[in-house]
Amino acid sequence: MYKVLAVSGYKPHELGIFNEKHDHLPYLKYAIKKKLQQLIESYDIQWIITSGQPGVELWAAEATIQLKNEYNHLKLSTLAPFYEQEERWSDPVKELYRSIWEKSDYKDYITKRKYDNPMQLRQKNQFIIEKSDAFLVLFDEYTEGSPTYYLTYAKKKGDAMDYPIIYLTPDEIEEVIRESINNNNWN
C-alpha cells in the first residue's frame, strides 16, 4: 500500500507537442489518466504530487482533478520549486498551471523565493521523491530527457527501501490507445 504517488515525465517539447491542440495529446492524457486510475485502485493511493511543470506533470494533475469525482479520498498536491515558476510559459500553459494550483488540495513552494539557480530544481526533485511512497514516470529508456533527474533520486531511494518506480512507457501508451479506440471509449 502506497499512499503518496509522485508523478513526472517529459516536458511537452520533449514529446514533440508544441501546443494544446496537438492531435496526439488527448490520447496521451487519456493514457496518463488510465494509468493513474489503475494505480489508485491497486495501491490505495491517497495523494498525487507533482511540481506543476509543463507536460506530464500538469496533465497528470489535470487527470487527478477529474479522478477526484470517482475517488473521494484522492487529493492533489502541487509543490512548485520556486515562486512564479510559470512566469516564462505560454499563456495556455500558464492558465492550466494556475487552474491546477487553485484546485490543488495542498500547494506550496519548495524554495521560498523566485528562481535564482539550478539547485532549486534539484532540490525540487529530491524533495518530492522524499515525500512520496512511489513514483510514476513517463519515460523511455531510449529517449533522454528531464525525467532522468527525478529518476536519479528515485533509484537511490529504491535502493535504500521499498520505493517502487512505475514506468508509463510509449509502448504502454500505444496499447491503451489501441484498446480504447477498439472499444470506442477513449474519452
LUMDRENVO-940143 format. One record per residue: x, y, z of N, C-alpha, C, O in turn. Coordinates in steps of 0.02 Angstrom, whole numbers, plus 50000, padded with zeros to 5 digits. Example, Ala and Ser with C-alpha at 12.3 -4.5 7.8 and 13.67 -1.06 7.14 Angstrom:
REM residues 2
506604971650390506154977550390506604983550390507124983450423/506424988850354506844994750357506455000250394506705005750402/
This chain:
REM residues 187
500424994150000500005000050000500455006250000500865007250045/500365010349950500755016449942500265022249940499845022649895/500295026649989499805031949996499955038049953499495041449929/500605039449941500795045649907501195043849844501725040749847/500925045949787501225044549722501485050949691501105055549678/502135051349679502435056849641502365055149567502425049349548/502255060249526502185059149454502595064249416502595070149432/502955061749367503325066149322503415062749254503165057249243/503755066149211503865063449144504125069049100504365074149123/504075067849036504345072548988503975079248987503385079649003/504335084348966504045090848951503725090348881503915086048842/503255094748865502915094248801503395094148741503315089948696/503885098648740504345098848683504755092448676504955090648620/504865088948731505245082548728504825077148694505085072048671/504165078148693503705073448661503485075848592503085072548559/503755081548571503555084248506502875087548507502555088348455/502645089548567501995092848575502125100148589502415101948640/501915104348542502075111548548501475115948562501545122048569/500875112848567500285116648589499745111848611499785105848598/499245114448643498705110448672498245107348619497815103348635/498335109348556497905106748502498235100948464497975098748413/498795098548489499145093048456498695086948451498345085148498/498695083748393498245078048379498305072348429497805069248446/498905071048454499005065248498498895066748572498875062248613/498835073148589498785075048659498185071948695498265069648751/497585071848665497025068748701497155061348717496945058948770/497495057848673497655050748684498155050048741498085045648784/498655054348740499165054048793498855055548861499005052148910/498435060648864498095062348926497655056548950497625055049010/497335053348903496915047648921497335041948950497145038849000/497905040548919498345035248944498605036849014498655032449056/498775043049026499005045149093498445044049144498555041449198/497855046249126497275045549171497135038149187497015036449245/497155033849136497035026749146497565023649191497415019449234/498195025549183498735022949224498635025149297498725021249343/498465031449307498335033949374497755030149406497795028249465/497235029049369496655025449394496845018449416496645016149469/497245015049375497475008349391497885008349456497795004049499/498325013249464498745013649524498355015549586498485012949640/497865019949578497435021849635497075015649661497035014549722/496825011549616496465005549636496925000049662496754996549710/497504999349632497964993949652498324995449718498434990949758/498495001649729498925003349786498585007749838498905009849886/497945009249829497585013549876497925020349883498015022849938/498115023249827498425029849826497945034949854497355035149836/498205039149899497805044449930497985051349902497555055749894/498615052249887498875058649863499275057749799499645052949792/499195062449752499615063049693500005069549701499715074749714/500665069149693501095075149699501445076449632501715071849602/501425082749610501845084949555502125091849574501915094849623/502585094249533502845101049543502485105949497502625111949498/502015103349457501635107749413501995109949351501805114849319/502535106449334502915108249274502515106349212502115101649214/502615109849156502255108349094502385101149071502915098349082/501895098349038501955091649011501605086549055501065087849081/501925080949065501635075349102501385077449171500855075249193/501765081749205501555083649273500895087449273500445085849313/500815092349229500175096049226499615091549202499055092049226/499755087149153499235082749127499025077649180498435075949184/499495075349220499325070649274498915074249328498455071349356/499085080449342498705084349391497995085549366497515085149404/497945086949302497285087949270496865081449276496275081649292/497185075849262496845069349267496655067849340496115065149352/497075069649386496925068549458496295072449477495875069849513/496245078549455495655082649470495025079249443494515079149476/495075076449383494505072849354494345066549395493765064949407/494865062949416494775056649452494505057749523494235053149553/494585063749550494315065149616493555064349618493275063149672/493225064849561492505063749558492335056449571491805054949599/492775051849552492665044649562492945042249629492675037749661/493485045349650493845043249710493845048949760494285053349758/493355049049804493255054549852493855055649897493965061249921/494245050449910494815050849955495425054049922495895055949956/495425054449856496025056549818496145064049827495685068149825/496785065749836496975072849843497575074249798497975069849782/497625080649779498155082949735498595087949772498335092549804/499245087049768499725091749796500165094449740500445090649700/500225101049738500685104249690501225107649731501095112349770/501845105349722502415108049758502885111249707503325107949679/502785117649696503185121349647503895122349674503995123249734/504385122149629505075122849652505245129849679505665130549722/504895134949652505045141949671504445146249652504015144149614/504445152349678503915157149661503905158649586504425159049555/503305159449559503205161649490503555157149439503845159649391/503535150649449503865146149401503555146749332503885145349282/502925148849328502565149249265502705155649225502445156649171/503125159949253503245166649226503405166649151503175171049115/503795161849126504015161949056503635157049011503805156148953/503125153949038502745149048999502245152648953502065158448964/502015149048902501505151748857500855152748896500735149548947/500425157048870499795158648905499365152448918499105151748974/499265147948869498845142048884499135137648940498755134948981/499795137048943500115133048995500055136549062499925133449114/500145143149062500045147049124499345146149151499245145149211/498845146549106498145145749127498025138949158497695138349209/498285133649125498205126949152498535126349220498245123649267/499145128849226499515128649289499125132249344499045129549399/498895138149330498535142049380497885138549401497685138849459/497555135349353496945131549369497115125649414496755124249462/497645122049397497875116349438498055118749508497875115649558/498415124249511498635127049576498025128549619498015126749678/497525131649591496915133449628496535127349652496235127349706/496535122049611496145116049627496535110949669496265105749688/497175112349682497575107749722497345107949794497175113149821/497335101949825497145101449896497695104049941497565106449997/498305103649918498865106449954499335109449903499475106349852/499585115349917500065118649871500565122549912500395125549963/501185122549887501705126249922502305126949875502325123949821/502775130949897503405132049860503965128649899504025129649960/504365124749865504895121149899505445125949922505675125649979/505655130449877506105135749898505685142049899505325143549851/505725145649952505275151349963505555157749931505635162849965/505715157349867505975163049830505885161849755505715156349734/506015166949716505985166149643506605162249620507065161049659/506595160149557507165156349531507805160449533507815166249512/508335157349560508985160649558509555155949542510115158149529/509425149349544509945144649522509665137649510509135135949537/510015133649471509775126949453509705122249513509355117149508/510035123749567509985119549627509265119049651509075113949681/508865124149638508165124049659507785118349624507335115349653/507965116949562507635111449525507855104749553507455100149558/508495104049570508725097849600508405096749668508205091149686/508335102149707508005101749772507275099549764507025095649804/506955102049712506255100149698506215092649686505795089349715/506635090049643506625082949627506725078749689506355074049702/507235080449727507405076649788506835077149839506655072049869/506565083049850506045084149899505425080049883505135076749926/505205080249820504595076749801504695069149806504235065649827/505275066649788505405059549796505405057749871505125052649890/505715061849912505725060549985505015060250015504895056350060/504565064449990503895065050018503405059849990502825059850010/503635055549945503175050749913503355043549930503915042049953/502865039049919502955031949932503085027949869503305022149872/502955030949811503055027649746503115033149694502925038949706/503375031349635503495036149582503245033549516503445028149494/502815037349484502585035749416502935040549369502925046649379/503235037849317503595042049270503465039749198503505033849182/503305044549156503265043149084503975043849058504255049249056/504255038049040504955038049021505095032248974504815026748981/505525033548926505755028448879506515028148885506855033148876/506775022348902507495021648914507915023748853508515025048861/507615024048794507985025848734507945033248719508255035648671/507575037048759507495044248747507675048048810507295048148859/508245051248810508455055248867507975061148875507595062848830/507995064148933507585070048944507525071649017507865068649059/507105076349033507045078949101506855073649154507045074649212/506495068249138506345063349190506965060149221506945057449276/507525060349185508145057249209508345060149277508605056549320/508225066649287508425069849350508025067149409508305065649462/507365066449400506955063349453507175056149465507225053849522/507295052549411507465045449417508095044249458508155039149492/508565048949455509185048349495509005047649569509265043149603/508575052049593508375051849664507925045849678507985042649731/507475044349633507015038749643507395032149648507235027949690/507895031249605508285024949607508685024449672508745018949700/508965030049695509325029949759508855027849815509035023749857/508265030849816507785029149868507565021749862507495018349912/507475019449800507285012549788507825007649809507665002049830/508445009649805508995005249827509005004749903509224999749931/508775009949937508805010250011508185007350044508215005250102/507615007250008506995005050040506495002949987506635003249927/505915000750009505374998949963505085005349933504675008749964/505295006849873505065012849838504985011049764505455011449726/504375009049745504275006949676504315012849626504055018249638/504655011549572504665016149515504245012749461504415007449436/503705016049444503225013249397503285017249332503215023349331/503425013749279503525017049214502885016849173502535011749169/502745022449141502245022749088502645023649025502925028949012/502685018348986503115018348927502715020148864502105019548862/503065022348812502725023648749502345017548723501795018348695/502615011548731502265005548709501605004648748501095002748719/501625005848813501025005248854500505010448833499905008948831/500725016448818500275021748795499945019548730499335020248722/500335016948684500065014648619499545009148630499025009048597/499685004648676499224999148690498565001748719498024999548699/498595006448766497995009448795497585012948741496975012448740/497935016448698497585020048644497245015148597496655015948580/497615009948576497335004848530496715001548561496195000848529/496794999548623496244996248659495635000748665495064998648655/495765007048681495215011748690494865013348625494245013848623/495245014048572494935015348506494525009348485493975010048459/494805003348495494434997248478493784996548517493284994148491/493804998648581493204998348623492785004648617492245005148647/493025009448577492665015548564492495019448628491945022048634/492975019648676492845023148739493435027248763493555027648823/493795030348718494405033748739494285040548771494755043548796/493685043148772493575049548806493395048248874493275053048912/
